[in-house]
Amino acid sequence: MQCIQKGIEENAQTILVFEDDILFDRFSPSLLRNIVDFLQKENSWNVFFLGCMVNGIKTTNYPSVAQVKYRCSAHAYVLNRPFAEQLVKLPWQGTAFDDLLREMNNNRAYAATPCFAFQSSSPTDNKATQRLARFRELCGGIKLIQKANELYYLNRSAIWLGHILFIVLLILLWLKL
């Protein structure tokens, strides 16, 4: 919140925030140009993630931008000034920042697609999430999990259809036996 407050004090209209353990992958200049074009021309966004975990993705007219239902893992993002001002005015109530962003974005969260910012697998100092961090490492790390999350939500209909067709095929084969 202090970083966001400093951006507001400097009269920034957009505030780019990186956590200290960020990794980049799949970045390209054309991806960044498309994102900057969206951020400059559209006013429908509160927060723009360069990488995160989502519970839903909806394509937009910008090939590198998707509207997302944000879930967690805010580690590289852009805030617009009005939303940043709302955030810093909130009194601390023990709510994790990820939870606060999820509750407040009012369907105005967007993300880069493909995402290109990932949280590293560096050890966490948050004692409450150490077991989760170990589980993530067992699953291949947060970078792999984040990529799988994006792949699933970008292709959810095809994945479900494929599973349904596979089950129907199994049933048909079983009935012929």
Secondary structure as UniProt FT lines:
FT   HELIX           2..9
FT   TURN            10..11
FT   STRAND          14..18
FT   TURN            20..21
FT   STRAND          22..24
FT   HELIX           29..41
FT   STRAND          47..59
FT   TURN            63..64
FT   STRAND          65..80
FT   HELIX           81..89
FT   HELIX           97..104
FT   TURN            106..107
FT   STRAND          109..112
FT   STRAND          117..119
FT   HELIX           127..129
FT   HELIX           130..138
FT   TURN            139..140
FT   HELIX           142..154
FT   HELIX           156..176
//
